[in-house]
Amino acid sequence: MIQSLHALEGKTVEIVYQGFVYKGSLMGVGEAEIYLQTLSRRVVLMMSDITAIRALTLAKKG
């Protein structure tokens, strides 16, 4: 699973963590945590409490 998460580094993702949805850029993946840059701050999320991770595609305006 960690290998597939590394493929998402630098991409925009949506993470469901303890019932809350976080959206941002996946900055890095550790052995037990994920580093996410949201619009307002950086957060560290423990993998044991993550229930879903999805890559997001942003629609272009125009």
PyMOL commands that set and color helices and strands:
alter all, ss='L'
color gray80, all
select helices_A, chain A and resi 2-6+47-49
alter helices_A, ss='H'
color red, helices_A
select strands_A, chain A and resi 12-17+20-29+33-37+42-46+50-55
alter strands_A, ss='S'
color yellow, strands_A
deselect
rebuild
show_as cartoon
